[in-house]
Amino acid sequence: MRDTIRKSANLYANPRNQSQVAFAHMAASNLRASDALKHNRCPMCAGPVRLNLALTGWVVCAQRGAPMMRADANKPACDWQGFTE
């Protein structure tokens, strides 16, 4: 048990490992956004998603923004967004 704790503590203490952890986190985030776009389903509210054309690969929930900009103004706002690339 102590070895496991020591190894996980060293994983986050070493700057090289921190970049690997950050890279893994970013890869998982990109995969989640790609999956949301593929299935047209927001991971937070299960609503539709759309591409934001301001940046390549930027996916946002269709319920994001002001009520007049949402897919359904009667549903609550959702702030989910992600990048596929």
PyMOL Python script that loads the backbone (N, CA, C, O; Angstrom):
from pymol import cmd

cmd.read_pdbstr("""\
ATOM      1  N   MET A   1       0.828  -1.191   0.000  1.00  0.00           N
ATOM      2  CA  MET A   1       0.000   0.000   0.000  1.00  0.00           C
ATOM      3  C   MET A   1       0.871   1.253   0.000  1.00  0.00           C
ATOM      4  O   MET A   1       0.604   2.201  -0.739  1.00  0.00           O
ATOM      5  N   ARG A   2       1.896   1.254   0.818  1.00  0.00           N
ATOM      6  CA  ARG A   2       2.767   2.422   0.867  1.00  0.00           C
ATOM      7  C   ARG A   2       3.471   2.660  -0.458  1.00  0.00           C
ATOM      8  O   ARG A   2       3.658   3.805  -0.869  1.00  0.00           O
ATOM      9  N   ASP A   3       3.863   1.580  -1.129  1.00  0.00           N
ATOM     10  CA  ASP A   3       4.514   1.726  -2.428  1.00  0.00           C
ATOM     11  C   ASP A   3       3.579   2.365  -3.442  1.00  0.00           C
ATOM     12  O   ASP A   3       4.004   3.196  -4.245  1.00  0.00           O
ATOM     13  N   THR A   4       2.310   1.983  -3.410  1.00  0.00           N
ATOM     14  CA  THR A   4       1.328   2.560  -4.329  1.00  0.00           C
ATOM     15  C   THR A   4       1.160   4.045  -4.072  1.00  0.00           C
ATOM     16  O   THR A   4       1.120   4.840  -5.011  1.00  0.00           O
ATOM     17  N   ILE A   5       1.062   4.424  -2.808  1.00  0.00           N
ATOM     18  CA  ILE A   5       0.928   5.838  -2.459  1.00  0.00           C
ATOM     19  C   ILE A   5       2.183   6.598  -2.863  1.00  0.00           C
ATOM     20  O   ILE A   5       2.095   7.699  -3.406  1.00  0.00           O
ATOM     21  N   ARG A   6       3.344   6.021  -2.603  1.00  0.00           N
ATOM     22  CA  ARG A   6       4.597   6.678  -2.952  1.00  0.00           C
ATOM     23  C   ARG A   6       4.703   6.862  -4.468  1.00  0.00           C
ATOM     24  O   ARG A   6       5.122   7.921  -4.934  1.00  0.00           O
ATOM     25  N   LYS A   7       4.327   5.840  -5.237  1.00  0.00           N
ATOM     26  CA  LYS A   7       4.401   5.937  -6.694  1.00  0.00           C
ATOM     27  C   LYS A   7       3.450   6.996  -7.223  1.00  0.00           C
ATOM     28  O   LYS A   7       3.816   7.758  -8.117  1.00  0.00           O
ATOM     29  N   SER A   8       2.229   7.058  -6.684  1.00  0.00           N
ATOM     30  CA  SER A   8       1.295   8.068  -7.161  1.00  0.00           C
ATOM     31  C   SER A   8       1.748   9.462  -6.743  1.00  0.00           C
ATOM     32  O   SER A   8       1.549  10.421  -7.490  1.00  0.00           O
ATOM     33  N   ALA A   9       2.350   9.593  -5.569  1.00  0.00           N
ATOM     34  CA  ALA A   9       2.871  10.893  -5.140  1.00  0.00           C
ATOM     35  C   ALA A   9       4.026  11.315  -6.041  1.00  0.00           C
ATOM     36  O   ALA A   9       4.132  12.489  -6.397  1.00  0.00           O
ATOM     37  N   ASN A  10       4.890  10.379  -6.414  1.00  0.00           N
ATOM     38  CA  ASN A  10       5.997  10.694  -7.309  1.00  0.00           C
ATOM     39  C   ASN A  10       5.507  11.025  -8.712  1.00  0.00           C
ATOM     40  O   ASN A  10       6.119  11.836  -9.408  1.00  0.00           O
ATOM     41  N   LEU A  11       4.420  10.410  -9.128  1.00  0.00           N
ATOM     42  CA  LEU A  11       3.865  10.675 -10.458  1.00  0.00           C
ATOM     43  C   LEU A  11       3.519  12.151 -10.599  1.00  0.00           C
ATOM     44  O   LEU A  11       3.810  12.762 -11.628  1.00  0.00           O
ATOM     45  N   TYR A  12       2.899  12.727  -9.572  1.00  0.00           N
ATOM     46  CA  TYR A  12       2.491  14.125  -9.646  1.00  0.00           C
ATOM     47  C   TYR A  12       3.591  15.091  -9.227  1.00  0.00           C
ATOM     48  O   TYR A  12       3.516  16.280  -9.539  1.00  0.00           O
ATOM     49  N   ALA A  13       4.600  14.606  -8.533  1.00  0.00           N
ATOM     50  CA  ALA A  13       5.681  15.478  -8.090  1.00  0.00           C
ATOM     51  C   ALA A  13       6.700  15.730  -9.193  1.00  0.00           C
ATOM     52  O   ALA A  13       7.344  16.780  -9.211  1.00  0.00           O
ATOM     53  N   ASN A  14       6.852  14.792 -10.101  1.00  0.00           N
ATOM     54  CA  ASN A  14       7.829  14.912 -11.168  1.00  0.00           C
ATOM     55  C   ASN A  14       7.253  15.750 -12.313  1.00  0.00           C
ATOM     56  O   ASN A  14       6.199  15.406 -12.848  1.00  0.00           O
ATOM     57  N   PRO A  15       7.928  16.850 -12.704  1.00  0.00           N
ATOM     58  CA  PRO A  15       7.405  17.701 -13.777  1.00  0.00           C
ATOM     59  C   PRO A  15       7.203  16.965 -15.100  1.00  0.00           C
ATOM     60  O   PRO A  15       6.276  17.284 -15.845  1.00  0.00           O
ATOM     61  N   ARG A  16       8.047  15.996 -15.399  1.00  0.00           N
ATOM     62  CA  ARG A  16       7.866  15.239 -16.637  1.00  0.00           C
ATOM     63  C   ARG A  16       6.562  14.455 -16.594  1.00  0.00           C
ATOM     64  O   ARG A  16       5.836  14.384 -17.586  1.00  0.00           O
ATOM     65  N   ASN A  17       6.273  13.866 -15.436  1.00  0.00           N
ATOM     66  CA  ASN A  17       5.036  13.103 -15.293  1.00  0.00           C
ATOM     67  C   ASN A  17       3.818  14.016 -15.281  1.00  0.00           C
ATOM     68  O   ASN A  17       2.743  13.614 -15.726  1.00  0.00           O
ATOM     69  N   GLN A  18       3.967  15.228 -14.784  1.00  0.00           N
ATOM     70  CA  GLN A  18       2.857  16.170 -14.793  1.00  0.00           C
ATOM     71  C   GLN A  18       2.431  16.476 -16.220  1.00  0.00           C
ATOM     72  O   GLN A  18       1.237  16.587 -16.499  1.00  0.00           O
ATOM     73  N   SER A  19       3.387  16.612 -17.123  1.00  0.00           N
ATOM     74  CA  SER A  19       3.027  16.878 -18.513  1.00  0.00           C
ATOM     75  C   SER A  19       2.360  15.655 -19.129  1.00  0.00           C
ATOM     76  O   SER A  19       1.473  15.800 -19.970  1.00  0.00           O
ATOM     77  N   GLN A  20       2.769  14.454 -18.727  1.00  0.00           N
ATOM     78  CA  GLN A  20       2.119  13.242 -19.223  1.00  0.00           C
ATOM     79  C   GLN A  20       0.690  13.150 -18.707  1.00  0.00           C
ATOM     80  O   GLN A  20      -0.210  12.743 -19.441  1.00  0.00           O
ATOM     81  N   VAL A  21       0.479  13.523 -17.456  1.00  0.00           N
ATOM     82  CA  VAL A  21      -0.861  13.519 -16.882  1.00  0.00           C
ATOM     83  C   VAL A  21      -1.727  14.562 -17.588  1.00  0.00           C
ATOM     84  O   VAL A  21      -2.891  14.300 -17.889  1.00  0.00           O
ATOM     85  N   ALA A  22      -1.171  15.728 -17.850  1.00  0.00           N
ATOM     86  CA  ALA A  22      -1.912  16.771 -18.555  1.00  0.00           C
ATOM     87  C   ALA A  22      -2.260  16.329 -19.976  1.00  0.00           C
ATOM     88  O   ALA A  22      -3.362  16.585 -20.461  1.00  0.00           O
ATOM     89  N   PHE A  23      -1.322  15.669 -20.634  1.00  0.00           N
ATOM     90  CA  PHE A  23      -1.570  15.171 -21.986  1.00  0.00           C
ATOM     91  C   PHE A  23      -2.679  14.120 -21.981  1.00  0.00           C
ATOM     92  O   PHE A  23      -3.543  14.127 -22.858  1.00  0.00           O
ATOM     93  N   ALA A  24      -2.657  13.230 -21.015  1.00  0.00           N
ATOM     94  CA  ALA A  24      -3.691  12.195 -20.909  1.00  0.00           C
ATOM     95  C   ALA A  24      -5.057  12.817 -20.631  1.00  0.00           C
ATOM     96  O   ALA A  24      -6.071  12.381 -21.176  1.00  0.00           O
ATOM     97  N   HIS A  25      -5.071  13.846 -19.773  1.00  0.00           N
ATOM     98  CA  HIS A  25      -6.327  14.538 -19.478  1.00  0.00           C
ATOM     99  C   HIS A  25      -6.868  15.222 -20.730  1.00  0.00           C
ATOM    100  O   HIS A  25      -8.070  15.164 -20.989  1.00  0.00           O
ATOM    101  N   MET A  26      -6.006  15.866 -21.508  1.00  0.00           N
ATOM    102  CA  MET A  26      -6.422  16.545 -22.733  1.00  0.00           C
ATOM    103  C   MET A  26      -6.914  15.541 -23.768  1.00  0.00           C
ATOM    104  O   MET A  26      -7.896  15.800 -24.463  1.00  0.00           O
ATOM    105  N   ALA A  27      -6.244  14.400 -23.877  1.00  0.00           N
ATOM    106  CA  ALA A  27      -6.666  13.368 -24.822  1.00  0.00           C
ATOM    107  C   ALA A  27      -8.045  12.833 -24.452  1.00  0.00           C
ATOM    108  O   ALA A  27      -8.878  12.604 -25.330  1.00  0.00           O
ATOM    109  N   ALA A  28      -8.289  12.635 -23.173  1.00  0.00           N
ATOM    110  CA  ALA A  28      -9.606  12.157 -22.731  1.00  0.00           C
ATOM    111  C   ALA A  28     -10.680  13.204 -23.006  1.00  0.00           C
ATOM    112  O   ALA A  28     -11.793  12.861 -23.405  1.00  0.00           O
ATOM    113  N   SER A  29     -10.356  14.466 -22.796  1.00  0.00           N
ATOM    114  CA  SER A  29     -11.294  15.550 -23.072  1.00  0.00           C
ATOM    115  C   SER A  29     -11.626  15.627 -24.563  1.00  0.00           C
ATOM    116  O   SER A  29     -12.785  15.810 -24.936  1.00  0.00           O
ATOM    117  N   ASN A  30     -10.606  15.487 -25.415  1.00  0.00           N
ATOM    118  CA  ASN A  30     -10.824  15.510 -26.864  1.00  0.00           C
ATOM    119  C   ASN A  30     -11.672  14.323 -27.304  1.00  0.00           C
ATOM    120  O   ASN A  30     -12.529  14.463 -28.176  1.00  0.00           O
ATOM    121  N   LEU A  31     -11.441  13.164 -26.710  1.00  0.00           N
ATOM    122  CA  LEU A  31     -12.223  11.980 -27.037  1.00  0.00           C
ATOM    123  C   LEU A  31     -13.684  12.169 -26.635  1.00  0.00           C
ATOM    124  O   LEU A  31     -14.588  11.762 -27.365  1.00  0.00           O
ATOM    125  N   ARG A  32     -13.914  12.782 -25.484  1.00  0.00           N
ATOM    126  CA  ARG A  32     -15.276  13.048 -25.025  1.00  0.00           C
ATOM    127  C   ARG A  32     -15.991  13.999 -25.982  1.00  0.00           C
ATOM    128  O   ARG A  32     -17.164  13.794 -26.294  1.00  0.00           O
ATOM    129  N   ALA A  33     -15.295  15.035 -26.449  1.00  0.00           N
ATOM    130  CA  ALA A  33     -15.889  15.982 -27.393  1.00  0.00           C
ATOM    131  C   ALA A  33     -16.154  15.327 -28.740  1.00  0.00           C
ATOM    132  O   ALA A  33     -17.182  15.592 -29.362  1.00  0.00           O
ATOM    133  N   SER A  34     -15.245  14.480 -29.198  1.00  0.00           N
ATOM    134  CA  SER A  34     -15.449  13.767 -30.461  1.00  0.00           C
ATOM    135  C   SER A  34     -16.647  12.834 -30.368  1.00  0.00           C
ATOM    136  O   SER A  34     -17.436  12.729 -31.307  1.00  0.00           O
ATOM    137  N   ASP A  35     -16.780  12.159 -29.234  1.00  0.00           N
ATOM    138  CA  ASP A  35     -17.904  11.267 -29.035  1.00  0.00           C
ATOM    139  C   ASP A  35     -19.222  12.040 -28.986  1.00  0.00           C
ATOM    140  O   ASP A  35     -20.229  11.582 -29.526  1.00  0.00           O
ATOM    141  N   ALA A  36     -19.220  13.199 -28.346  1.00  0.00           N
ATOM    142  CA  ALA A  36     -20.425  14.032 -28.290  1.00  0.00           C
ATOM    143  C   ALA A  36     -20.827  14.487 -29.688  1.00  0.00           C
ATOM    144  O   ALA A  36     -22.013  14.500 -30.019  1.00  0.00           O
ATOM    145  N   LEU A  37     -19.854  14.858 -30.506  1.00  0.00           N
ATOM    146  CA  LEU A  37     -20.140  15.287 -31.875  1.00  0.00           C
ATOM    147  C   LEU A  37     -20.632  14.108 -32.715  1.00  0.00           C
ATOM    148  O   LEU A  37     -21.561  14.256 -33.508  1.00  0.00           O
ATOM    149  N   LYS A  38     -20.024  12.961 -32.546  1.00  0.00           N
ATOM    150  CA  LYS A  38     -20.406  11.772 -33.314  1.00  0.00           C
ATOM    151  C   LYS A  38     -21.850  11.367 -33.034  1.00  0.00           C
ATOM    152  O   LYS A  38     -22.592  11.018 -33.952  1.00  0.00           O
ATOM    153  N   HIS A  39     -22.243  11.413 -31.764  1.00  0.00           N
ATOM    154  CA  HIS A  39     -23.581  10.985 -31.367  1.00  0.00           C
ATOM    155  C   HIS A  39     -24.570  12.156 -31.266  1.00  0.00           C
ATOM    156  O   HIS A  39     -25.749  11.952 -30.975  1.00  0.00           O
ATOM    157  N   ASN A  40     -24.084  13.379 -31.506  1.00  0.00           N
ATOM    158  CA  ASN A  40     -24.906  14.596 -31.408  1.00  0.00           C
ATOM    159  C   ASN A  40     -25.632  14.652 -30.063  1.00  0.00           C
ATOM    160  O   ASN A  40     -26.839  14.886 -30.001  1.00  0.00           O
ATOM    161  N   ARG A  41     -24.863  14.430 -28.981  1.00  0.00           N
ATOM    162  CA  ARG A  41     -25.442  14.379 -27.656  1.00  0.00           C
ATOM    163  C   ARG A  41     -24.486  15.027 -26.660  1.00  0.00           C
ATOM    164  O   ARG A  41     -23.344  14.592 -26.513  1.00  0.00           O
ATOM    165  N   CYS A  42     -24.958  16.064 -25.979  1.00  0.00           N
ATOM    166  CA  CYS A  42     -24.148  16.758 -24.971  1.00  0.00           C
ATOM    167  C   CYS A  42     -23.925  15.838 -23.768  1.00  0.00           C
ATOM    168  O   CYS A  42     -24.881  15.232 -23.285  1.00  0.00           O
ATOM    169  N   PRO A  43     -22.686  15.718 -23.272  1.00  0.00           N
ATOM    170  CA  PRO A  43     -22.432  14.859 -22.116  1.00  0.00           C
ATOM    171  C   PRO A  43     -23.030  15.384 -20.815  1.00  0.00           C
ATOM    172  O   PRO A  43     -23.188  14.616 -19.866  1.00  0.00           O
ATOM    173  N   MET A  44     -23.366  16.672 -20.743  1.00  0.00           N
ATOM    174  CA  MET A  44     -23.908  17.234 -19.506  1.00  0.00           C
ATOM    175  C   MET A  44     -25.436  17.213 -19.467  1.00  0.00           C
ATOM    176  O   MET A  44     -26.025  16.814 -18.462  1.00  0.00           O
ATOM    177  N   CYS A  45     -26.082  17.641 -20.559  1.00  0.00           N
ATOM    178  CA  CYS A  45     -27.540  17.779 -20.530  1.00  0.00           C
ATOM    179  C   CYS A  45     -28.252  16.860 -21.516  1.00  0.00           C
ATOM    180  O   CYS A  45     -29.482  16.848 -21.557  1.00  0.00           O
ATOM    181  N   ALA A  46     -27.522  16.102 -22.300  1.00  0.00           N
ATOM    182  CA  ALA A  46     -28.067  15.165 -23.294  1.00  0.00           C
ATOM    183  C   ALA A  46     -28.795  15.873 -24.432  1.00  0.00           C
ATOM    184  O   ALA A  46     -29.553  15.243 -25.171  1.00  0.00           O
ATOM    185  N   GLY A  47     -28.574  17.162 -24.576  1.00  0.00           N
ATOM    186  CA  GLY A  47     -29.149  17.908 -25.695  1.00  0.00           C
ATOM    187  C   GLY A  47     -28.261  17.799 -26.925  1.00  0.00           C
ATOM    188  O   GLY A  47     -27.202  17.174 -26.868  1.00  0.00           O
ATOM    189  N   PRO A  48     -28.671  18.394 -28.027  1.00  0.00           N
ATOM    190  CA  PRO A  48     -27.845  18.347 -29.241  1.00  0.00           C
ATOM    191  C   PRO A  48     -26.599  19.228 -29.113  1.00  0.00           C
ATOM    192  O   PRO A  48     -26.550  20.131 -28.278  1.00  0.00           O
ATOM    193  N   VAL A  49     -25.613  18.960 -29.934  1.00  0.00           N
ATOM    194  CA  VAL A  49     -24.395  19.767 -29.967  1.00  0.00           C
ATOM    195  C   VAL A  49     -24.235  20.362 -31.362  1.00  0.00           C
ATOM    196  O   VAL A  49     -24.875  19.928 -32.320  1.00  0.00           O
ATOM    197  N   ARG A  50     -23.376  21.354 -31.451  1.00  0.00           N
ATOM    198  CA  ARG A  50     -23.093  21.967 -32.751  1.00  0.00           C
ATOM    199  C   ARG A  50     -21.635  22.390 -32.785  1.00  0.00           C
ATOM    200  O   ARG A  50     -21.002  22.586 -31.748  1.00  0.00           O
ATOM    201  N   LEU A  51     -21.119  22.528 -33.994  1.00  0.00           N
ATOM    202  CA  LEU A  51     -19.759  23.036 -34.173  1.00  0.00           C
ATOM    203  C   LEU A  51     -19.794  24.553 -34.088  1.00  0.00           C
ATOM    204  O   LEU A  51     -20.653  25.195 -34.691  1.00  0.00           O
ATOM    205  N   ASN A  52     -18.866  25.118 -33.346  1.00  0.00           N
ATOM    206  CA  ASN A  52     -18.693  26.554 -33.322  1.00  0.00           C
ATOM    207  C   ASN A  52     -17.614  26.854 -34.360  1.00  0.00           C
ATOM    208  O   ASN A  52     -16.473  26.415 -34.218  1.00  0.00           O
ATOM    209  N   LEU A  53     -17.968  27.587 -35.384  1.00  0.00           N
ATOM    210  CA  LEU A  53     -17.068  27.798 -36.508  1.00  0.00           C
ATOM    211  C   LEU A  53     -15.969  28.823 -36.243  1.00  0.00           C
ATOM    212  O   LEU A  53     -15.166  29.101 -37.134  1.00  0.00           O
ATOM    213  N   ALA A  54     -15.917  29.392 -35.035  1.00  0.00           N
ATOM    214  CA  ALA A  54     -14.882  30.362 -34.711  1.00  0.00           C
ATOM    215  C   ALA A  54     -13.494  29.705 -34.671  1.00  0.00           C
ATOM    216  O   ALA A  54     -12.502  30.319 -35.064  1.00  0.00           O
ATOM    217  N   LEU A  55     -13.432  28.454 -34.194  1.00  0.00           N
ATOM    218  CA  LEU A  55     -12.183  27.709 -34.118  1.00  0.00           C
ATOM    219  C   LEU A  55     -12.407  26.293 -34.619  1.00  0.00           C
ATOM    220  O   LEU A  55     -13.462  25.706 -34.377  1.00  0.00           O
ATOM    221  N   THR A  56     -11.430  25.745 -35.311  1.00  0.00           N
ATOM    222  CA  THR A  56     -11.532  24.381 -35.827  1.00  0.00           C
ATOM    223  C   THR A  56     -11.629  23.388 -34.676  1.00  0.00           C
ATOM    224  O   THR A  56     -10.814  23.415 -33.754  1.00  0.00           O
ATOM    225  N   GLY A  57     -12.625  22.514 -34.733  1.00  0.00           N
ATOM    226  CA  GLY A  57     -12.771  21.473 -33.732  1.00  0.00           C
ATOM    227  C   GLY A  57     -13.502  21.874 -32.474  1.00  0.00           C
ATOM    228  O   GLY A  57     -13.585  21.077 -31.539  1.00  0.00           O
ATOM    229  N   TRP A  58     -14.037  23.086 -32.413  1.00  0.00           N
ATOM    230  CA  TRP A  58     -14.719  23.560 -31.213  1.00  0.00           C
ATOM    231  C   TRP A  58     -16.167  23.092 -31.252  1.00  0.00           C
ATOM    232  O   TRP A  58     -16.912  23.463 -32.160  1.00  0.00           O
ATOM    233  N   VAL A  59     -16.571  22.289 -30.289  1.00  0.00           N
ATOM    234  CA  VAL A  59     -17.921  21.749 -30.201  1.00  0.00           C
ATOM    235  C   VAL A  59     -18.582  22.340 -28.960  1.00  0.00           C
ATOM    236  O   VAL A  59     -17.986  22.356 -27.883  1.00  0.00           O
ATOM    237  N   VAL A  60     -19.810  22.826 -29.111  1.00  0.00           N
ATOM    238  CA  VAL A  60     -20.548  23.397 -27.980  1.00  0.00           C
ATOM    239  C   VAL A  60     -21.939  22.785 -27.917  1.00  0.00           C
ATOM    240  O   VAL A  60     -22.463  22.297 -28.918  1.00  0.00           O
ATOM    241  N   CYS A  61     -22.518  22.816 -26.748  1.00  0.00           N
ATOM    242  CA  CYS A  61     -23.893  22.369 -26.574  1.00  0.00           C
ATOM    243  C   CYS A  61     -24.803  23.371 -27.270  1.00  0.00           C
ATOM    244  O   CYS A  61     -24.551  24.575 -27.228  1.00  0.00           O
ATOM    245  N   ALA A  62     -25.860  22.878 -27.911  1.00  0.00           N
ATOM    246  CA  ALA A  62     -26.801  23.764 -28.607  1.00  0.00           C
ATOM    247  C   ALA A  62     -27.609  24.596 -27.616  1.00  0.00           C
ATOM    248  O   ALA A  62     -28.272  25.550 -28.023  1.00  0.00           O
ATOM    249  N   GLN A  63     -27.573  24.265 -26.343  1.00  0.00           N
ATOM    250  CA  GLN A  63     -28.268  25.028 -25.310  1.00  0.00           C
ATOM    251  C   GLN A  63     -27.352  26.076 -24.663  1.00  0.00           C
ATOM    252  O   GLN A  63     -27.698  26.635 -23.622  1.00  0.00           O
ATOM    253  N   ARG A  64     -26.222  26.338 -25.249  1.00  0.00           N
ATOM    254  CA  ARG A  64     -25.263  27.305 -24.718  1.00  0.00           C
ATOM    255  C   ARG A  64     -25.616  28.701 -25.202  1.00  0.00           C
ATOM    256  O   ARG A  64     -25.997  28.888 -26.357  1.00  0.00           O
ATOM    257  N   GLY A  65     -25.489  29.676 -24.318  1.00  0.00           N
ATOM    258  CA  GLY A  65     -25.663  31.065 -24.708  1.00  0.00           C
ATOM    259  C   GLY A  65     -26.995  31.659 -24.291  1.00  0.00           C
ATOM    260  O   GLY A  65     -27.722  31.104 -23.467  1.00  0.00           O
ATOM    261  N   ALA A  66     -27.291  32.802 -24.884  1.00  0.00           N
ATOM    262  CA  ALA A  66     -28.526  33.525 -24.590  1.00  0.00           C
ATOM    263  C   ALA A  66     -29.738  32.717 -25.060  1.00  0.00           C
ATOM    264  O   ALA A  66     -29.617  31.904 -25.977  1.00  0.00           O
ATOM    265  N   PRO A  67     -30.897  32.928 -24.448  1.00  0.00           N
ATOM    266  CA  PRO A  67     -32.083  32.154 -24.833  1.00  0.00           C
ATOM    267  C   PRO A  67     -32.407  32.212 -26.326  1.00  0.00           C
ATOM    268  O   PRO A  67     -32.865  31.216 -26.887  1.00  0.00           O
ATOM    269  N   MET A  68     -32.186  33.327 -26.970  1.00  0.00           N
ATOM    270  CA  MET A  68     -32.506  33.433 -28.397  1.00  0.00           C
ATOM    271  C   MET A  68     -31.523  32.662 -29.277  1.00  0.00           C
ATOM    272  O   MET A  68     -31.807  32.415 -30.449  1.00  0.00           O
ATOM    273  N   MET A  69     -30.359  32.276 -28.720  1.00  0.00           N
ATOM    274  CA  MET A  69     -29.352  31.532 -29.476  1.00  0.00           C
ATOM    275  C   MET A  69     -29.414  30.030 -29.231  1.00  0.00           C
ATOM    276  O   MET A  69     -28.738  29.271 -29.926  1.00  0.00           O
ATOM    277  N   ARG A  70     -30.204  29.585 -28.266  1.00  0.00           N
ATOM    278  CA  ARG A  70     -30.285  28.171 -27.905  1.00  0.00           C
ATOM    279  C   ARG A  70     -31.177  27.415 -28.876  1.00  0.00           C
ATOM    280  O   ARG A  70     -32.014  28.003 -29.561  1.00  0.00           O
ATOM    281  N   ALA A  71     -30.983  26.099 -28.925  1.00  0.00           N
ATOM    282  CA  ALA A  71     -31.822  25.238 -29.763  1.00  0.00           C
ATOM    283  C   ALA A  71     -33.272  25.274 -29.274  1.00  0.00           C
ATOM    284  O   ALA A  71     -34.198  25.291 -30.085  1.00  0.00           O
ATOM    285  N   ASP A  72     -33.470  25.285 -27.959  1.00  0.00           N
ATOM    286  CA  ASP A  72     -34.801  25.371 -27.366  1.00  0.00           C
ATOM    287  C   ASP A  72     -34.737  26.378 -26.226  1.00  0.00           C
ATOM    288  O   ASP A  72     -34.149  26.115 -25.178  1.00  0.00           O
ATOM    289  N   ALA A  73     -35.355  27.541 -26.449  1.00  0.00           N
ATOM    290  CA  ALA A  73     -35.283  28.626 -25.467  1.00  0.00           C
ATOM    291  C   ALA A  73     -35.999  28.284 -24.166  1.00  0.00           C
ATOM    292  O   ALA A  73     -35.748  28.923 -23.144  1.00  0.00           O
ATOM    293  N   ASN A  74     -36.878  27.298 -24.181  1.00  0.00           N
ATOM    294  CA  ASN A  74     -37.625  26.929 -22.975  1.00  0.00           C
ATOM    295  C   ASN A  74     -36.825  26.030 -22.043  1.00  0.00           C
ATOM    296  O   ASN A  74     -37.172  25.905 -20.869  1.00  0.00           O
ATOM    297  N   LYS A  75     -35.775  25.410 -22.531  1.00  0.00           N
ATOM    298  CA  LYS A  75     -34.936  24.542 -21.697  1.00  0.00           C
ATOM    299  C   LYS A  75     -33.833  25.374 -21.047  1.00  0.00           C
ATOM    300  O   LYS A  75     -33.474  26.430 -21.568  1.00  0.00           O
ATOM    301  N   PRO A  76     -33.288  24.918 -19.916  1.00  0.00           N
ATOM    302  CA  PRO A  76     -32.215  25.672 -19.251  1.00  0.00           C
ATOM    303  C   PRO A  76     -30.913  25.675 -20.064  1.00  0.00           C
ATOM    304  O   PRO A  76     -30.687  24.821 -20.921  1.00  0.00           O
ATOM    305  N   ALA A  77     -30.091  26.643 -19.770  1.00  0.00           N
ATOM    306  CA  ALA A  77     -28.809  26.787 -20.453  1.00  0.00           C
ATOM    307  C   ALA A  77     -27.840  25.690 -20.011  1.00  0.00           C
ATOM    308  O   ALA A  77     -27.920  25.184 -18.892  1.00  0.00           O
ATOM    309  N   CYS A  78     -26.932  25.337 -20.904  1.00  0.00           N
ATOM    310  CA  CYS A  78     -25.877  24.367 -20.617  1.00  0.00           C
ATOM    311  C   CYS A  78     -24.571  24.984 -21.105  1.00  0.00           C
ATOM    312  O   CYS A  78     -24.520  25.498 -22.223  1.00  0.00           O
ATOM    313  N   ASP A  79     -23.532  24.947 -20.306  1.00  0.00           N
ATOM    314  CA  ASP A  79     -22.266  25.594 -20.653  1.00  0.00           C
ATOM    315  C   ASP A  79     -21.215  24.635 -21.150  1.00  0.00           C
ATOM    316  O   ASP A  79     -20.043  25.005 -21.206  1.00  0.00           O
ATOM    317  N   TRP A  80     -21.585  23.385 -21.525  1.00  0.00           N
ATOM    318  CA  TRP A  80     -20.579  22.433 -21.969  1.00  0.00           C
ATOM    319  C   TRP A  80     -19.988  22.856 -23.314  1.00  0.00           C
ATOM    320  O   TRP A  80     -20.697  23.312 -24.211  1.00  0.00           O
ATOM    321  N   GLN A  81     -18.675  22.694 -23.426  1.00  0.00           N
ATOM    322  CA  GLN A  81     -17.962  22.908 -24.678  1.00  0.00           C
ATOM    323  C   GLN A  81     -16.693  22.065 -24.655  1.00  0.00           C
ATOM    324  O   GLN A  81     -16.194  21.710 -23.587  1.00  0.00           O
ATOM    325  N   GLY A  82     -16.174  21.748 -25.836  1.00  0.00           N
ATOM    326  CA  GLY A  82     -14.969  20.944 -25.905  1.00  0.00           C
ATOM    327  C   GLY A  82     -14.319  21.068 -27.263  1.00  0.00           C
ATOM    328  O   GLY A  82     -14.889  21.646 -28.188  1.00  0.00           O
ATOM    329  N   PHE A  83     -13.123  20.522 -27.376  1.00  0.00           N
ATOM    330  CA  PHE A  83     -12.374  20.539 -28.627  1.00  0.00           C
ATOM    331  C   PHE A  83     -12.110  19.115 -29.081  1.00  0.00           C
ATOM    332  O   PHE A  83     -11.762  18.250 -28.277  1.00  0.00           O
ATOM    333  N   THR A  84     -12.275  18.875 -30.376  1.00  0.00           N
ATOM    334  CA  THR A  84     -12.035  17.543 -30.919  1.00  0.00           C
ATOM    335  C   THR A  84     -10.594  17.372 -31.374  1.00  0.00           C
ATOM    336  O   THR A  84     -10.152  16.243 -31.589  1.00  0.00           O
ATOM    337  N   GLU A  85      -9.869  18.436 -31.523  1.00  0.00           N
ATOM    338  CA  GLU A  85      -8.489  18.379 -32.023  1.00  0.00           C
ATOM    339  C   GLU A  85      -7.533  19.002 -31.026  1.00  0.00           C
ATOM    340  O   GLU A  85      -6.327  19.047 -31.272  1.00  0.00           O
TER     341      GLU A  85
END
""", "prot")
cmd.dss("prot")
cmd.show_as("cartoon", "prot")
cmd.util.cbc("prot")
cmd.orient("prot")
